[in-house]
Amino acid sequence: MKKKLIILIGVLIALILCYLVVDYALFSGIRSKSINENGFQGSYFTKENIENKTAVILIGGGVWGGDYWAQEFAQKV
């Protein structure tokens, strides 16, 4: 019983460490920046090497909110 518990705890710790390593590797250097302009508020994520290049904008807010904000954004642009 003790051996199974030790193995289970070891596997759990290994999985957590693997997650942290992969998370750091994938998301290092990406920091969120706030937008508060023309009535829009939100955050976006960018890396320094993509400045002045084509961007993809994702507008969320649920079933109804996403449509509303997408139309508002289209009118401002």
PyMOL Python script that loads the backbone (N, CA, C, O; Angstrom):
from pymol import cmd

cmd.read_pdbstr("""\
ATOM      1  N   MET A   1       0.819  -1.190   0.000  1.00  0.00           N
ATOM      2  CA  MET A   1       0.000   0.000   0.000  1.00  0.00           C
ATOM      3  C   MET A   1       0.864   1.255   0.000  1.00  0.00           C
ATOM      4  O   MET A   1       0.595   2.187  -0.758  1.00  0.00           O
ATOM      5  N   LYS A   2       1.903   1.294   0.842  1.00  0.00           N
ATOM      6  CA  LYS A   2       2.784   2.458   0.911  1.00  0.00           C
ATOM      7  C   LYS A   2       3.521   2.666  -0.409  1.00  0.00           C
ATOM      8  O   LYS A   2       3.714   3.799  -0.849  1.00  0.00           O
ATOM      9  N   LYS A   3       3.931   1.566  -1.035  1.00  0.00           N
ATOM     10  CA  LYS A   3       4.671   1.664  -2.285  1.00  0.00           C
ATOM     11  C   LYS A   3       3.792   2.272  -3.386  1.00  0.00           C
ATOM     12  O   LYS A   3       4.265   3.095  -4.169  1.00  0.00           O
ATOM     13  N   LYS A   4       2.532   1.876  -3.449  1.00  0.00           N
ATOM     14  CA  LYS A   4       1.608   2.421  -4.445  1.00  0.00           C
ATOM     15  C   LYS A   4       1.378   3.912  -4.207  1.00  0.00           C
ATOM     16  O   LYS A   4       1.298   4.690  -5.158  1.00  0.00           O
ATOM     17  N   LEU A   5       1.273   4.303  -2.954  1.00  0.00           N
ATOM     18  CA  LEU A   5       1.068   5.706  -2.620  1.00  0.00           C
ATOM     19  C   LEU A   5       2.284   6.543  -3.015  1.00  0.00           C
ATOM     20  O   LEU A   5       2.137   7.643  -3.548  1.00  0.00           O
ATOM     21  N   ILE A   6       3.467   6.030  -2.757  1.00  0.00           N
ATOM     22  CA  ILE A   6       4.696   6.739  -3.122  1.00  0.00           C
ATOM     23  C   ILE A   6       4.797   6.877  -4.641  1.00  0.00           C
ATOM     24  O   ILE A   6       5.174   7.934  -5.147  1.00  0.00           O
ATOM     25  N   ILE A   7       4.460   5.810  -5.364  1.00  0.00           N
ATOM     26  CA  ILE A   7       4.491   5.859  -6.829  1.00  0.00           C
ATOM     27  C   ILE A   7       3.460   6.864  -7.350  1.00  0.00           C
ATOM     28  O   ILE A   7       3.751   7.633  -8.265  1.00  0.00           O
ATOM     29  N   LEU A   8       2.273   6.857  -6.776  1.00  0.00           N
ATOM     30  CA  LEU A   8       1.218   7.779  -7.192  1.00  0.00           C
ATOM     31  C   LEU A   8       1.633   9.231  -6.957  1.00  0.00           C
ATOM     32  O   LEU A   8       1.437  10.079  -7.827  1.00  0.00           O
ATOM     33  N   ILE A   9       2.194   9.516  -5.813  1.00  0.00           N
ATOM     34  CA  ILE A   9       2.658  10.873  -5.511  1.00  0.00           C
ATOM     35  C   ILE A   9       3.805  11.264  -6.448  1.00  0.00           C
ATOM     36  O   ILE A   9       3.862  12.402  -6.914  1.00  0.00           O
ATOM     37  N   GLY A  10       4.707  10.338  -6.723  1.00  0.00           N
ATOM     38  CA  GLY A  10       5.818  10.604  -7.643  1.00  0.00           C
ATOM     39  C   GLY A  10       5.340  10.916  -9.054  1.00  0.00           C
ATOM     40  O   GLY A  10       5.842  11.837  -9.699  1.00  0.00           O
ATOM     41  N   VAL A  11       4.368  10.146  -9.530  1.00  0.00           N
ATOM     42  CA  VAL A  11       3.810  10.392 -10.861  1.00  0.00           C
ATOM     43  C   VAL A  11       3.110  11.743 -10.895  1.00  0.00           C
ATOM     44  O   VAL A  11       3.245  12.485 -11.868  1.00  0.00           O
ATOM     45  N   LEU A  12       2.371  12.068  -9.855  1.00  0.00           N
ATOM     46  CA  LEU A  12       1.676  13.350  -9.781  1.00  0.00           C
ATOM     47  C   LEU A  12       2.667  14.517  -9.804  1.00  0.00           C
ATOM     48  O   LEU A  12       2.453  15.498 -10.516  1.00  0.00           O
ATOM     49  N   ILE A  13       3.724  14.414  -9.045  1.00  0.00           N
ATOM     50  CA  ILE A  13       4.750  15.463  -9.031  1.00  0.00           C
ATOM     51  C   ILE A  13       5.426  15.570 -10.395  1.00  0.00           C
ATOM     52  O   ILE A  13       5.689  16.676 -10.867  1.00  0.00           O
ATOM     53  N   ALA A  14       5.712  14.434 -11.034  1.00  0.00           N
ATOM     54  CA  ALA A  14       6.332  14.450 -12.359  1.00  0.00           C
ATOM     55  C   ALA A  14       5.421  15.112 -13.387  1.00  0.00           C
ATOM     56  O   ALA A  14       5.895  15.876 -14.229  1.00  0.00           O
ATOM     57  N   LEU A  15       4.130  14.831 -13.331  1.00  0.00           N
ATOM     58  CA  LEU A  15       3.186  15.452 -14.263  1.00  0.00           C
ATOM     59  C   LEU A  15       3.114  16.966 -14.059  1.00  0.00           C
ATOM     60  O   LEU A  15       3.068  17.727 -15.025  1.00  0.00           O
ATOM     61  N   ILE A  16       3.104  17.391 -12.811  1.00  0.00           N
ATOM     62  CA  ILE A  16       3.066  18.826 -12.522  1.00  0.00           C
ATOM     63  C   ILE A  16       4.337  19.501 -13.034  1.00  0.00           C
ATOM     64  O   ILE A  16       4.264  20.572 -13.637  1.00  0.00           O
ATOM     65  N   LEU A  17       5.483  18.900 -12.807  1.00  0.00           N
ATOM     66  CA  LEU A  17       6.739  19.472 -13.286  1.00  0.00           C
ATOM     67  C   LEU A  17       6.783  19.531 -14.810  1.00  0.00           C
ATOM     68  O   LEU A  17       7.241  20.522 -15.380  1.00  0.00           O
ATOM     69  N   CYS A  18       6.313  18.480 -15.469  1.00  0.00           N
ATOM     70  CA  CYS A  18       6.263  18.481 -16.937  1.00  0.00           C
ATOM     71  C   CYS A  18       5.352  19.591 -17.446  1.00  0.00           C
ATOM     72  O   CYS A  18       5.687  20.281 -18.408  1.00  0.00           O
ATOM     73  N   TYR A  19       4.209  19.762 -16.805  1.00  0.00           N
ATOM     74  CA  TYR A  19       3.289  20.833 -17.201  1.00  0.00           C
ATOM     75  C   TYR A  19       3.961  22.195 -17.069  1.00  0.00           C
ATOM     76  O   TYR A  19       3.852  23.026 -17.970  1.00  0.00           O
ATOM     77  N   LEU A  20       4.648  22.431 -15.966  1.00  0.00           N
ATOM     78  CA  LEU A  20       5.295  23.721 -15.748  1.00  0.00           C
ATOM     79  C   LEU A  20       6.399  23.981 -16.771  1.00  0.00           C
ATOM     80  O   LEU A  20       6.561  25.111 -17.233  1.00  0.00           O
ATOM     81  N   VAL A  21       7.152  22.952 -17.126  1.00  0.00           N
ATOM     82  CA  VAL A  21       8.215  23.109 -18.116  1.00  0.00           C
ATOM     83  C   VAL A  21       7.626  23.422 -19.486  1.00  0.00           C
ATOM     84  O   VAL A  21       8.104  24.324 -20.174  1.00  0.00           O
ATOM     85  N   VAL A  22       6.598  22.689 -19.887  1.00  0.00           N
ATOM     86  CA  VAL A  22       5.965  22.925 -21.186  1.00  0.00           C
ATOM     87  C   VAL A  22       5.295  24.295 -21.211  1.00  0.00           C
ATOM     88  O   VAL A  22       5.374  25.001 -22.217  1.00  0.00           O
ATOM     89  N   ASP A  23       4.642  24.675 -20.128  1.00  0.00           N
ATOM     90  CA  ASP A  23       3.996  25.984 -20.049  1.00  0.00           C
ATOM     91  C   ASP A  23       5.026  27.096 -20.206  1.00  0.00           C
ATOM     92  O   ASP A  23       4.782  28.064 -20.926  1.00  0.00           O
ATOM     93  N   TYR A  24       6.143  26.975 -19.560  1.00  0.00           N
ATOM     94  CA  TYR A  24       7.193  27.988 -19.667  1.00  0.00           C
ATOM     95  C   TYR A  24       7.753  28.037 -21.090  1.00  0.00           C
ATOM     96  O   TYR A  24       7.982  29.119 -21.631  1.00  0.00           O
ATOM     97  N   ALA A  25       7.971  26.872 -21.692  1.00  0.00           N
ATOM     98  CA  ALA A  25       8.548  26.820 -23.035  1.00  0.00           C
ATOM     99  C   ALA A  25       7.608  27.425 -24.073  1.00  0.00           C
ATOM    100  O   ALA A  25       8.064  28.102 -24.994  1.00  0.00           O
ATOM    101  N   LEU A  26       6.326  27.195 -23.940  1.00  0.00           N
ATOM    102  CA  LEU A  26       5.373  27.680 -24.935  1.00  0.00           C
ATOM    103  C   LEU A  26       5.046  29.156 -24.772  1.00  0.00           C
ATOM    104  O   LEU A  26       4.835  29.848 -25.768  1.00  0.00           O
ATOM    105  N   PHE A  27       5.001  29.649 -23.557  1.00  0.00           N
ATOM    106  CA  PHE A  27       4.498  30.993 -23.322  1.00  0.00           C
ATOM    107  C   PHE A  27       5.541  31.970 -22.807  1.00  0.00           C
ATOM    108  O   PHE A  27       5.181  33.051 -22.341  1.00  0.00           O
ATOM    109  N   SER A  28       6.802  31.633 -22.873  1.00  0.00           N
ATOM    110  CA  SER A  28       7.811  32.592 -22.424  1.00  0.00           C
ATOM    111  C   SER A  28       7.930  33.703 -23.459  1.00  0.00           C
ATOM    112  O   SER A  28       7.956  33.437 -24.661  1.00  0.00           O
ATOM    113  N   GLY A  29       7.999  34.909 -23.007  1.00  0.00           N
ATOM    114  CA  GLY A  29       8.132  36.043 -23.904  1.00  0.00           C
ATOM    115  C   GLY A  29       6.824  36.610 -24.398  1.00  0.00           C
ATOM    116  O   GLY A  29       6.831  37.622 -25.098  1.00  0.00           O
ATOM    117  N   ILE A  30       5.704  36.004 -24.064  1.00  0.00           N
ATOM    118  CA  ILE A  30       4.404  36.516 -24.477  1.00  0.00           C
ATOM    119  C   ILE A  30       3.769  37.178 -23.265  1.00  0.00           C
ATOM    120  O   ILE A  30       3.485  36.522 -22.263  1.00  0.00           O
ATOM    121  N   ARG A  31       3.553  38.466 -23.365  1.00  0.00           N
ATOM    122  CA  ARG A  31       2.948  39.201 -22.256  1.00  0.00           C
ATOM    123  C   ARG A  31       1.716  39.933 -22.758  1.00  0.00           C
ATOM    124  O   ARG A  31       1.675  40.399 -23.896  1.00  0.00           O
ATOM    125  N   SER A  32       0.734  40.026 -21.912  1.00  0.00           N
ATOM    126  CA  SER A  32      -0.499  40.686 -22.336  1.00  0.00           C
ATOM    127  C   SER A  32      -0.330  42.191 -22.276  1.00  0.00           C
ATOM    128  O   SER A  32       0.366  42.720 -21.408  1.00  0.00           O
ATOM    129  N   LYS A  33      -0.976  42.875 -23.210  1.00  0.00           N
ATOM    130  CA  LYS A  33      -0.998  44.332 -23.231  1.00  0.00           C
ATOM    131  C   LYS A  33      -2.453  44.759 -23.244  1.00  0.00           C
ATOM    132  O   LYS A  33      -3.286  44.136 -23.903  1.00  0.00           O
ATOM    133  N   SER A  34      -2.754  45.813 -22.519  1.00  0.00           N
ATOM    134  CA  SER A  34      -4.138  46.267 -22.395  1.00  0.00           C
ATOM    135  C   SER A  34      -4.507  47.213 -23.527  1.00  0.00           C
ATOM    136  O   SER A  34      -3.686  47.996 -24.005  1.00  0.00           O
ATOM    137  N   ILE A  35      -5.765  47.117 -23.941  1.00  0.00           N
ATOM    138  CA  ILE A  35      -6.333  48.035 -24.928  1.00  0.00           C
ATOM    139  C   ILE A  35      -7.452  48.787 -24.231  1.00  0.00           C
ATOM    140  O   ILE A  35      -8.322  48.178 -23.607  1.00  0.00           O
ATOM    141  N   ASN A  36      -7.435  50.096 -24.333  1.00  0.00           N
ATOM    142  CA  ASN A  36      -8.533  50.919 -23.832  1.00  0.00           C
ATOM    143  C   ASN A  36      -8.625  52.126 -24.762  1.00  0.00           C
ATOM    144  O   ASN A  36      -8.145  53.214 -24.444  1.00  0.00           O
ATOM    145  N   GLU A  37      -9.250  51.909 -25.914  1.00  0.00           N
ATOM    146  CA  GLU A  37      -9.256  52.933 -26.944  1.00  0.00           C
ATOM    147  C   GLU A  37     -10.579  52.905 -27.691  1.00  0.00           C
ATOM    148  O   GLU A  37     -11.087  51.828 -28.003  1.00  0.00           O
ATOM    149  N   ASN A  38     -11.134  54.048 -27.979  1.00  0.00           N
ATOM    150  CA  ASN A  38     -12.383  54.174 -28.736  1.00  0.00           C
ATOM    151  C   ASN A  38     -13.523  53.372 -28.120  1.00  0.00           C
ATOM    152  O   ASN A  38     -14.371  52.849 -28.842  1.00  0.00           O
ATOM    153  N   GLY A  39     -13.551  53.272 -26.825  1.00  0.00           N
ATOM    154  CA  GLY A  39     -14.637  52.567 -26.160  1.00  0.00           C
ATOM    155  C   GLY A  39     -14.438  51.070 -26.054  1.00  0.00           C
ATOM    156  O   GLY A  39     -15.298  50.379 -25.507  1.00  0.00           O
ATOM    157  N   PHE A  40     -13.337  50.548 -26.557  1.00  0.00           N
ATOM    158  CA  PHE A  40     -13.064  49.115 -26.474  1.00  0.00           C
ATOM    159  C   PHE A  40     -12.087  48.867 -25.333  1.00  0.00           C
ATOM    160  O   PHE A  40     -11.144  49.632 -25.130  1.00  0.00           O
ATOM    161  N   GLN A  41     -12.319  47.812 -24.608  1.00  0.00           N
ATOM    162  CA  GLN A  41     -11.421  47.408 -23.536  1.00  0.00           C
ATOM    163  C   GLN A  41     -11.101  45.936 -23.722  1.00  0.00           C
ATOM    164  O   GLN A  41     -11.982  45.137 -24.039  1.00  0.00           O
ATOM    165  N   GLY A  42      -9.866  45.586 -23.528  1.00  0.00           N
ATOM    166  CA  GLY A  42      -9.484  44.189 -23.651  1.00  0.00           C
ATOM    167  C   GLY A  42      -7.993  44.030 -23.474  1.00  0.00           C
ATOM    168  O   GLY A  42      -7.290  44.967 -23.098  1.00  0.00           O
ATOM    169  N   SER A  43      -7.528  42.842 -23.746  1.00  0.00           N
ATOM    170  CA  SER A  43      -6.107  42.531 -23.670  1.00  0.00           C
ATOM    171  C   SER A  43      -5.710  41.782 -24.933  1.00  0.00           C
ATOM    172  O   SER A  43      -6.515  41.061 -25.523  1.00  0.00           O
ATOM    173  N   TYR A  44      -4.484  41.958 -25.330  1.00  0.00           N
ATOM    174  CA  TYR A  44      -3.980  41.159 -26.431  1.00  0.00           C
ATOM    175  C   TYR A  44      -2.581  40.679 -26.080  1.00  0.00           C
ATOM    176  O   TYR A  44      -1.914  41.229 -25.203  1.00  0.00           O
ATOM    177  N   PHE A  45      -2.160  39.652 -26.778  1.00  0.00           N
ATOM    178  CA  PHE A  45      -0.867  39.041 -26.516  1.00  0.00           C
ATOM    179  C   PHE A  45      -0.005  39.195 -27.763  1.00  0.00           C
ATOM    180  O   PHE A  45      -0.463  38.955 -28.880  1.00  0.00           O
ATOM    181  N   THR A  46       1.224  39.591 -27.565  1.00  0.00           N
ATOM    182  CA  THR A  46       2.112  39.802 -28.702  1.00  0.00           C
ATOM    183  C   THR A  46       3.552  39.477 -28.313  1.00  0.00           C
ATOM    184  O   THR A  46       3.915  39.497 -27.137  1.00  0.00           O
ATOM    185  N   LYS A  47       4.342  39.187 -29.301  1.00  0.00           N
ATOM    186  CA  LYS A  47       5.772  39.041 -29.116  1.00  0.00           C
ATOM    187  C   LYS A  47       6.449  40.201 -29.828  1.00  0.00           C
ATOM    188  O   LYS A  47       5.876  40.785 -30.748  1.00  0.00           O
ATOM    189  N   GLU A  48       7.645  40.535 -29.416  1.00  0.00           N
ATOM    190  CA  GLU A  48       8.348  41.676 -29.992  1.00  0.00           C
ATOM    191  C   GLU A  48       8.633  41.494 -31.477  1.00  0.00           C
ATOM    192  O   GLU A  48       8.663  42.480 -32.213  1.00  0.00           O
ATOM    193  N   ASN A  49       8.841  40.268 -31.937  1.00  0.00           N
ATOM    194  CA  ASN A  49       9.234  40.055 -33.331  1.00  0.00           C
ATOM    195  C   ASN A  49       8.065  40.089 -34.312  1.00  0.00           C
ATOM    196  O   ASN A  49       8.281  39.877 -35.505  1.00  0.00           O
ATOM    197  N   ILE A  50       6.833  40.348 -33.860  1.00  0.00           N
ATOM    198  CA  ILE A  50       5.706  40.421 -34.786  1.00  0.00           C
ATOM    199  C   ILE A  50       5.171  41.844 -34.932  1.00  0.00           C
ATOM    200  O   ILE A  50       4.091  42.053 -35.484  1.00  0.00           O
ATOM    201  N   GLU A  51       5.915  42.800 -34.448  1.00  0.00           N
ATOM    202  CA  GLU A  51       5.483  44.195 -34.534  1.00  0.00           C
ATOM    203  C   GLU A  51       5.428  44.628 -35.999  1.00  0.00           C
ATOM    204  O   GLU A  51       6.287  44.248 -36.796  1.00  0.00           O
ATOM    205  N   ASN A  52       4.418  45.421 -36.350  1.00  0.00           N
ATOM    206  CA  ASN A  52       4.203  45.934 -37.709  1.00  0.00           C
ATOM    207  C   ASN A  52       3.954  44.824 -38.727  1.00  0.00           C
ATOM    208  O   ASN A  52       4.371  44.939 -39.880  1.00  0.00           O
ATOM    209  N   LYS A  53       3.288  43.764 -38.318  1.00  0.00           N
ATOM    210  CA  LYS A  53       2.904  42.680 -39.216  1.00  0.00           C
ATOM    211  C   LYS A  53       1.406  42.464 -39.105  1.00  0.00           C
ATOM    212  O   LYS A  53       0.750  43.034 -38.233  1.00  0.00           O
ATOM    213  N   THR A  54       0.874  41.645 -39.984  1.00  0.00           N
ATOM    214  CA  THR A  54      -0.558  41.369 -39.997  1.00  0.00           C
ATOM    215  C   THR A  54      -1.000  40.774 -38.673  1.00  0.00           C
ATOM    216  O   THR A  54      -0.292  39.952 -38.092  1.00  0.00           O
ATOM    217  N   ALA A  55      -2.166  41.184 -38.194  1.00  0.00           N
ATOM    218  CA  ALA A  55      -2.678  40.713 -36.907  1.00  0.00           C
ATOM    219  C   ALA A  55      -4.030  40.036 -37.094  1.00  0.00           C
ATOM    220  O   ALA A  55      -4.779  40.354 -38.017  1.00  0.00           O
ATOM    221  N   VAL A  56      -4.320  39.115 -36.216  1.00  0.00           N
ATOM    222  CA  VAL A  56      -5.628  38.472 -36.154  1.00  0.00           C
ATOM    223  C   VAL A  56      -6.287  38.945 -34.873  1.00  0.00           C
ATOM    224  O   VAL A  56      -5.699  38.852 -33.795  1.00  0.00           O
ATOM    225  N   ILE A  57      -7.495  39.448 -34.985  1.00  0.00           N
ATOM    226  CA  ILE A  57      -8.214  39.958 -33.819  1.00  0.00           C
ATOM    227  C   ILE A  57      -9.366  39.019 -33.513  1.00  0.00           C
ATOM    228  O   ILE A  57     -10.211  38.762 -34.370  1.00  0.00           O
ATOM    229  N   LEU A  58      -9.401  38.511 -32.300  1.00  0.00           N
ATOM    230  CA  LEU A  58     -10.489  37.650 -31.854  1.00  0.00           C
ATOM    231  C   LEU A  58     -11.376  38.452 -30.924  1.00  0.00           C
ATOM    232  O   LEU A  58     -10.909  39.016 -29.934  1.00  0.00           O
ATOM    233  N   ILE A  59     -12.644  38.498 -31.245  1.00  0.00           N
ATOM    234  CA  ILE A  59     -13.585  39.254 -30.426  1.00  0.00           C
ATOM    235  C   ILE A  59     -14.500  38.262 -29.740  1.00  0.00           C
ATOM    236  O   ILE A  59     -15.194  37.488 -30.400  1.00  0.00           O
ATOM    237  N   GLY A  60     -14.504  38.283 -28.416  1.00  0.00           N
ATOM    238  CA  GLY A  60     -15.334  37.350 -27.663  1.00  0.00           C
ATOM    239  C   GLY A  60     -16.415  38.059 -26.899  1.00  0.00           C
ATOM    240  O   GLY A  60     -16.634  39.259 -27.067  1.00  0.00           O
ATOM    241  N   GLY A  61     -17.078  37.320 -26.072  1.00  0.00           N
ATOM    242  CA  GLY A  61     -18.123  37.902 -25.251  1.00  0.00           C
ATOM    243  C   GLY A  61     -19.372  37.065 -25.224  1.00  0.00           C
ATOM    244  O   GLY A  61     -20.443  37.558 -24.872  1.00  0.00           O
ATOM    245  N   GLY A  62     -19.255  35.814 -25.586  1.00  0.00           N
ATOM    246  CA  GLY A  62     -20.426  34.948 -25.541  1.00  0.00           C
ATOM    247  C   GLY A  62     -21.240  35.010 -26.823  1.00  0.00           C
ATOM    248  O   GLY A  62     -20.830  35.630 -27.804  1.00  0.00           O
ATOM    249  N   VAL A  63     -22.375  34.373 -26.802  1.00  0.00           N
ATOM    250  CA  VAL A  63     -23.215  34.257 -27.989  1.00  0.00           C
ATOM    251  C   VAL A  63     -23.677  35.627 -28.474  1.00  0.00           C
ATOM    252  O   VAL A  63     -23.581  35.923 -29.665  1.00  0.00           O
ATOM    253  N   TRP A  64     -24.176  36.461 -27.573  1.00  0.00           N
ATOM    254  CA  TRP A  64     -24.709  37.761 -27.977  1.00  0.00           C
ATOM    255  C   TRP A  64     -23.639  38.837 -27.958  1.00  0.00           C
ATOM    256  O   TRP A  64     -23.588  39.671 -28.862  1.00  0.00           O
ATOM    257  N   GLY A  65     -22.796  38.836 -26.959  1.00  0.00           N
ATOM    258  CA  GLY A  65     -21.791  39.894 -26.827  1.00  0.00           C
ATOM    259  C   GLY A  65     -20.784  39.905 -27.961  1.00  0.00           C
ATOM    260  O   GLY A  65     -20.354  40.977 -28.388  1.00  0.00           O
ATOM    261  N   GLY A  66     -20.399  38.743 -28.457  1.00  0.00           N
ATOM    262  CA  GLY A  66     -19.427  38.677 -29.543  1.00  0.00           C
ATOM    263  C   GLY A  66     -19.933  39.337 -30.804  1.00  0.00           C
ATOM    264  O   GLY A  66     -19.191  40.072 -31.455  1.00  0.00           O
ATOM    265  N   ASP A  67     -21.188  39.092 -31.165  1.00  0.00           N
ATOM    266  CA  ASP A  67     -21.776  39.716 -32.358  1.00  0.00           C
ATOM    267  C   ASP A  67     -21.855  41.227 -32.197  1.00  0.00           C
ATOM    268  O   ASP A  67     -21.517  41.968 -33.119  1.00  0.00           O
ATOM    269  N   TYR A  68     -22.292  41.679 -31.052  1.00  0.00           N
ATOM    270  CA  TYR A  68     -22.419  43.120 -30.805  1.00  0.00           C
ATOM    271  C   TYR A  68     -21.073  43.820 -30.939  1.00  0.00           C
ATOM    272  O   TYR A  68     -20.958  44.822 -31.644  1.00  0.00           O
ATOM    273  N   TRP A  69     -20.055  43.292 -30.264  1.00  0.00           N
ATOM    274  CA  TRP A  69     -18.755  43.953 -30.288  1.00  0.00           C
ATOM    275  C   TRP A  69     -18.094  43.829 -31.648  1.00  0.00           C
ATOM    276  O   TRP A  69     -17.352  44.726 -32.050  1.00  0.00           O
ATOM    277  N   ALA A  70     -18.340  42.746 -32.366  1.00  0.00           N
ATOM    278  CA  ALA A  70     -17.794  42.624 -33.719  1.00  0.00           C
ATOM    279  C   ALA A  70     -18.379  43.699 -34.629  1.00  0.00           C
ATOM    280  O   ALA A  70     -17.654  44.286 -35.432  1.00  0.00           O
ATOM    281  N   GLN A  71     -19.678  43.963 -34.517  1.00  0.00           N
ATOM    282  CA  GLN A  71     -20.309  45.011 -35.322  1.00  0.00           C
ATOM    283  C   GLN A  71     -19.788  46.391 -34.926  1.00  0.00           C
ATOM    284  O   GLN A  71     -19.522  47.228 -35.788  1.00  0.00           O
ATOM    285  N   GLU A  72     -19.643  46.626 -33.630  1.00  0.00           N
ATOM    286  CA  GLU A  72     -19.118  47.913 -33.169  1.00  0.00           C
ATOM    287  C   GLU A  72     -17.695  48.138 -33.673  1.00  0.00           C
ATOM    288  O   GLU A  72     -17.342  49.237 -34.102  1.00  0.00           O
ATOM    289  N   PHE A  73     -16.895  47.095 -33.617  1.00  0.00           N
ATOM    290  CA  PHE A  73     -15.514  47.197 -34.084  1.00  0.00           C
ATOM    291  C   PHE A  73     -15.482  47.465 -35.585  1.00  0.00           C
ATOM    292  O   PHE A  73     -14.686  48.280 -36.052  1.00  0.00           O
ATOM    293  N   ALA A  74     -16.341  46.786 -36.343  1.00  0.00           N
ATOM    294  CA  ALA A  74     -16.380  46.980 -37.790  1.00  0.00           C
ATOM    295  C   ALA A  74     -16.787  48.409 -38.142  1.00  0.00           C
ATOM    296  O   ALA A  74     -16.294  48.965 -39.123  1.00  0.00           O
ATOM    297  N   GLN A  75     -17.668  49.000 -37.366  1.00  0.00           N
ATOM    298  CA  GLN A  75     -18.092  50.373 -37.635  1.00  0.00           C
ATOM    299  C   GLN A  75     -16.971  51.369 -37.344  1.00  0.00           C
ATOM    300  O   GLN A  75     -16.858  52.389 -38.025  1.00  0.00           O
ATOM    301  N   LYS A  76     -16.142  51.084 -36.340  1.00  0.00           N
ATOM    302  CA  LYS A  76     -15.062  52.006 -35.969  1.00  0.00           C
ATOM    303  C   LYS A  76     -13.918  51.946 -36.976  1.00  0.00           C
ATOM    304  O   LYS A  76     -13.222  52.937 -37.195  1.00  0.00           O
ATOM    305  N   VAL A  77     -13.729  50.781 -37.583  1.00  0.00           N
ATOM    306  CA  VAL A  77     -12.608  50.598 -38.513  1.00  0.00           C
ATOM    307  C   VAL A  77     -13.030  51.040 -39.843  1.00  0.00           C
ATOM    308  O   VAL A  77     -12.248  50.979 -40.791  1.00  0.00           O
TER     309      VAL A  77
END
""", "prot")
cmd.dss("prot")
cmd.show_as("cartoon", "prot")
cmd.util.cbc("prot")
cmd.orient("prot")
